Amino acid sequence: MTAACAALLVATSGSAQAASWDFKNIQQNETLNEGPVIGSAKWTDAGDKLTVCDKRADGKSVAVYVVNRHGHKVLLKVRALSKGKCASGTKDLDENKTYEWWVSHGNDGDDLIKISKP
């Protein structure tokens, strides 16, 4: 794992119960709470929609994954490909499951950013 980011504070427990959260900045080294902002992400409860934006012209994309915690299966992956670009995706999440939220910055690997609990 790299220290690409660990910034998103996701308050969600699933589909109809998932609390929306506005854009949260993703720092390059969130573990140490430092480094440039490389992107942002937003979760919208209505429609279970994840929006990811790339904020840095560094030649790397920013992606956020929603993963089934127990099976480690990627349920939703949204990748913003270049600075100033945003991408969105939807997935109806079961409100009785626990999820992990991961972020990837280009080829730097993935970092766990949040575990949501039912």
N, C-alpha and C positions, 0 to 999 in steps of 0.2 A: 504494500500500500504506500502511496505517496502522501505527502501532506498537501495535496492540491486544494482541498477545501473540506470544511466541516461546518458550514455556516447556517444552513437552513434550520430554522426552528419550526418544526411541523407539528401542529396540534391537531392530529387526526386520529380517528379510531375506525374509519371505514367510510362506507358509502353515504347513506343519508345522515349519519352522525358526524361526518368529517367537517371540521371547522375550516372555513376558508381562511387563507392568510395571504396578505398582499406581498408584493415583491420583496424578497429578502436578498441582500447582496451575498455573493459567494467570493471569499478571498482566496488567493492562491495558497496561502498557508494558514488556514483557519485554526489548525491545532495550536499554533503559537499566537493566534490573533494578530497576524501581521501579513504583509504582502499586499499587492494591488488587488483591486476588485476585478475579477475576471468574468463575472456573469451574475445573473439573478434568476430567481425562480418564484413562481406563484402557484398556489393551489386554490381552485375554485370548487367549492362544495357542490353547487348546482351543476350537475353534469359530470362531476368527478374529472375536472380538467386541470392538467398540469401544463404550465407555460414556462419555457426556459429561454433566456436571452443571453447572447454573447456580448460582452462589453469591452473586450480588449482585442486590439489588432496585433495578435501574437502568432497568427498562423495555426492556432489550435482551436478546436471546437469545445463547447461545454455541453455536457449531457447529464441528465438526472434520470435515475432508474428507480422504479418502485418494485421491491422484491418481496416475495412471500418469505417471511422469516424462517419458517420451518423447512420448507422445501428448497429454498434458495433459488426459486424460479423467478426470472424477470417477467413481471406482469405488464409493465409499461416502461418504455424508454423514449425520452424526448431529447433531441440533440439540436442545438443552435449552431449553425455552421460557420458563421463569420461575424465580425464586429458589427453591431447595430441590427443584427438579425435575431428574430425570435421564432420559436417553433412551439406548437402545442399538440397535445395528444390527450385522449380520454380513455378511461377504464373504470368500469363499475366495480368498486372495491367492496368486498364483503365486510360489513360492520363488525363481525364477530372474529375477525382475524387480526393478527399482528403483522405489521409490515416494517421493512427496513427501507430507508431512503439513501441512495448512494449517488455520488457525483463523480464525473470523470472530466478531466481537462486534457483534451487531445489524447496523446498516447501515454499520459502520465499514470494511468491506472485508475483505480476506483478507491474512494474513501467513504466510509459510513458516515452519514450526516445526521441520522435520526432513526430511532426505533419507535414506531407508533404502537400503542397498546389498545386492546379492545376495552 
